[in-house]
Each structure stands twice: as C-alpha cells, then as structure tokens.
Amino acid sequence: MLLGDPGRELLARIARAHPGDLPGLAEATALRRDYPAGLVAAAMAQHELRLTARAKFSRAMDMVFTRGGYEQSTSEPIAWHRARRFTGTARVADLCCGIGGDLIALAAGREVLAVDRDPVHARLARHNAGVYGVAGNVTARVTDVRDADLTGVGAVFIDPARRTAAGDGPRQRFRAGTSEPPLEWCFELAADRSVAAREARAVCVKAAPGIDTSVVPAGWEAEFIADGRDLKEAVLWSPALATTSRRATIIARGDRDTASAASAASAAPVAPVVHALTPSPGPGVRVAPPGEYLYDPSPAVTRAGLVEDLARQLGAWKIDDQIAFLSAEAEAATPFARTLKVIDSAPWTEKRARARLRELGVGAADLRRRGLAGDVDAIRRRLKLAGPHRATIVLTRVADQPWGLICADPGTPLAGSGAGNG
Ligand SMILES: C[S@@+](CC[C@H](N)C(=O)[O-])C[C@H]1O[C@@H](n2cnc3c(N)ncnc32)[C@H](O)[C@@H]1O
C-alpha cells in the first residue's frame, strides 16, 4: 500500500519533516487527520526501517522494505563487490531476490531475471532497482525458484532464506546449516548442463558465515566477507567463477563511508575499496612467544583458514599452535588484522596483571579471551582498573601456558609503557 500515490506522498511528507528521526505522538495524530490510520502506521514503521537501512544502503530513504526483507538483505558495498565478479555475463538470474539488495548491483550493466516466491518482495525488488536507476534491466518473476525458467541465463546468484516468513510476519531463524532452498539444491544448479555452451553453469551462493566448510563441493571457492571487523557472510563460487579455493575479503570501513556518501550525492553507487587475501603456500609458520606487536586476524581470515598465509605476508609468527594471534617485531599496516603494540607480556596471574595495570594507569580495557576459560566480567572486576588510560588486555595461551598481554593501539602508548616485557 505504500507504493500507491497516497503512500508515497505520506512517506515523503514524513521524510521532509523528519530526515533523521521519527515523528512524535502529536504529529502522528495530525497525520491521521489527513490519511487513514492504517496507512499512517505503515508509513511510520517504513520510515523507521528506512532510517535503520541507511547502515546498508546509501539510498535507503527512497527504498521500500519489509522488516524481514531488510534484515536478510545484502548491504550495498558487499552487493557491489560481489556483482563485479559477474562482469562479462550478459544475463544473470538473482534467485531469492528478496527486497533487491543484491539486485541493485547485479542489474547495473546487465540483464537480471529476479525471482522470489513472495510477491511483496518481488515488487519491492523492482521498486528498489528503480531507485538505483536499473529497473529497466530487471525482469521480476513471482514463483518458487525450483520452477524458474533459466533459459538464456549465463550465471545464477542465489541467496536462500535462512529465516521463516520473509515479510513482516513472525520470523524465526532456521536451524544452523539449513536454508530454503537447501544448500545442496543450490549446489546442484551448477551441475545443470542445459545452458547453451553445454558447460557447467556458473553459480554463486550466499551462505551463513558460520557455514560448515566441509559441505562446500570440491572445486568451489569459499569466500568469507567482513565489513570492517564484522564477519558478514560466506559466498560460494562454483568452478566456473572460482579463482582460488579460499578467500578472505575485507570491505574497508573508512573507504566504505566515503563511498556511500559519494554514491548518495552522485548518479551511480561508488565501488567500495576491497582487500582480498588468498592462499599463498610457503614454509610453515614458527611458534614463539609474543614480540613487540600482536596481530589479531579478522574473523574473515580465520574462517577462511588463512592465518598462516597472513603470517607469511606480515613476516609474523604464531604465539601458539592452536590460537589465531600472530606476532612480529615490526609494525605493519594491514587490513587483515588489528595491530596492537605489546606493552606487557607474561604468564597470566591476576595478581601480577593487577599490579602492572595499576602501574600503567589503565582505567578502561577491552578484554579479549582466546583459548582460556574464565568469566571476562568477573576477571575485569577483580582487576580493579583505575587510571586515565585505555588498553586491550589479551588473555590467551602461549606454548599451552595461560598468558596475559597488555596492549595499546600503536601511536597511543600508555604511560609507563616500554617498562619492559616478561
Ligand atoms: C535471504 S532473502 C534474499 C535477500 C536478497 N539477496 C537481498 O539482498 O535483498 C531470501 C528470499 O528468498 C525467498 N525464498 C525463500 N524460498 C524461496 C523459494 N523456494 N523460491 C523463491 N523464493 C524463495 C524469500 O521470500 C526471501 O525473499
């Protein structure tokens, strides 16, 4: 109902008066004098969704969402990054297109057959493609993807649902590892030899970042994507599109914000800055106690199983055979890990750590525990932090021994730092 003239007019009126917040009670009452109460309620909820959706889309304030559709949608920078790999394919199918998060990028420069069994989503996908000026390249079909006619389609992208009721109804996550359609069905799409060239079809499947990688078929690429430090998704590329076996992709945060702002102001979305790490076979990485710098790899690197590859790139070593922290004597700027300057490094005892933190004047700390048991909040309370400085306290294992590190961001050393390790 929001896509009709009164709905559009009402949404525009709310957005003009409240570009960054929600109308108050008195204003809602005033709106109900001019529009039906149901339409006002729907428009207020939509306005709230649009405000939230600015985190994913530079043109969110012109798009239309369902809550379920928004929650499952791919953000603009990730969609844009993914769509680049379909360059050279004239006609792509976007199966399970939802509200069109991927569609807006896929349809820039190629024809897309967009399929969803939810008629509201198929309608919104077309509308949202229009917001990005690419609706002319979209053919939308309301059907089960199993019944979609893929004749003439060169490549398929599929983002199966991982929650029930994609619309505004009650939503529930499926059990981990399950989706609709199931992953096995999605993988089978690549084996369909009915395409013109009689080659296996090019397929890309979006999956949960926690996917059990043992289910990924041989010859497929598993890409893990993080937006800044946040791991967002796994993307599985069939052999026709794969260029490596595993990949960690980081969408740079700072660049992303600049790109979104530029995109909002210009006619076309700006491609995000993307960093990719792929396997680089080489000698095994040694294990040794921490040195001057600690590297905390992005979860995309860890999930892709590329910690040793990153270590080789950084000239770093592992601080324990089982734990994904790296260390080096030199500071290296890398998008694939958070770099910390080690101020103190010693076998962990709370008594020693408390004394050292007091000496350093640490009053606020980010506590990271990896490979050690213990209640972080209780440990923090017992450390009785006090002082003007902020630090990162890492509780981990070194050579299978409980170990503590007090670290700072490079460039903002703590008072008294450099007083020695050990
Ligand atoms: C994860 S969402 C897609 C999100 C989309 N890629 C985006 O970025 O906006 C999944 C969609 O799959 C649709 N869906 C689930 N099972 C389907 C099926 N068997 N056939 C067609 N659509 C289906 C749901 O209606 C939902 O809109």
The ligand as an SDF file (V2000), in Angstrom:
LIG
                    3D

 27 29  0  0  0  0  0  0  0  0999 V2000
   17.9030  -14.0010    2.1490 C   0  0  0  0  0  0  0  0  0  0  0  0
   16.4980  -13.3160    1.3130 S   0  0  0  0  0  0  0  0  0  0  0  0
   17.2480  -12.6260   -0.0960 C   0  0  0  0  0  0  0  0  0  0  0  0
   17.9460  -11.3170    0.1570 C   0  0  0  0  0  0  0  0  0  0  0  0
   18.4490  -10.5960   -1.0730 C   0  0  0  0  0  0  0  0  0  0  0  0
   19.6090  -11.2150   -1.6730 N   0  0  0  0  0  0  0  0  0  0  0  0
   18.7710   -9.1530   -0.7390 C   0  0  0  0  0  0  0  0  0  0  0  0
   19.9390   -8.7950   -0.6880 O   0  0  0  0  0  0  0  0  0  0  0  0
   17.8180   -8.3790   -0.5330 O   0  0  0  0  0  0  0  0  0  0  0  0
   15.7210  -14.7660    0.7960 C   0  0  0  0  0  0  0  0  0  0  0  0
   14.4630  -14.6440   -0.0770 C   0  0  0  0  0  0  0  0  0  0  0  0
   14.1890  -15.9500   -0.5770 O   0  0  0  0  0  0  0  0  0  0  0  0
   12.8150  -16.0680   -0.7990 C   0  0  0  0  0  0  0  0  0  0  0  0
   12.5570  -17.5250   -0.9350 N   0  0  0  0  0  0  0  0  0  0  0  0
   12.7360  -18.4880    0.0020 C   0  0  0  0  0  0  0  0  0  0  0  0
   12.4890  -19.7020   -0.5450 N   0  0  0  0  0  0  0  0  0  0  0  0
   12.1530  -19.4870   -1.8290 C   0  0  0  0  0  0  0  0  0  0  0  0
   11.8020  -20.3590   -2.9030 C   0  0  0  0  0  0  0  0  0  0  0  0
   11.7570  -21.6700   -2.7430 N   0  0  0  0  0  0  0  0  0  0  0  0
   11.5220  -19.8120   -4.0980 N   0  0  0  0  0  0  0  0  0  0  0  0
   11.5650  -18.4680   -4.2740 C   0  0  0  0  0  0  0  0  0  0  0  0
   11.8990  -17.5970   -3.2910 N   0  0  0  0  0  0  0  0  0  0  0  0
   12.1950  -18.1010   -2.0890 C   0  0  0  0  0  0  0  0  0  0  0  0
   12.1950  -15.3850    0.3780 C   0  0  0  0  0  0  0  0  0  0  0  0
   10.8810  -14.9660    0.0740 O   0  0  0  0  0  0  0  0  0  0  0  0
   13.1740  -14.2140    0.5940 C   0  0  0  0  0  0  0  0  0  0  0  0
   12.6850  -13.0580   -0.0240 O   0  0  0  0  0  0  0  0  0  0  0  0
  1  2  1  0
  2  3  1  0
  2 10  1  0
  3  4  1  0
  4  5  1  0
  5  6  1  0
  5  7  1  0
  7  8  2  0
  7  9  1  0
 10 11  1  0
 11 12  1  0
 11 26  1  0
 12 13  1  0
 13 14  1  0
 13 24  1  0
 14 15  1  0
 14 23  1  0
 15 16  2  0
 16 17  1  0
 17 18  1  0
 17 23  2  0
 18 19  1  0
 18 20  2  0
 20 21  1  0
 21 22  2  0
 22 23  1  0
 24 25  1  0
 24 26  1  0
 26 27  1  0
M  CHG  2   2   1   9  -1
M  END
$$$$
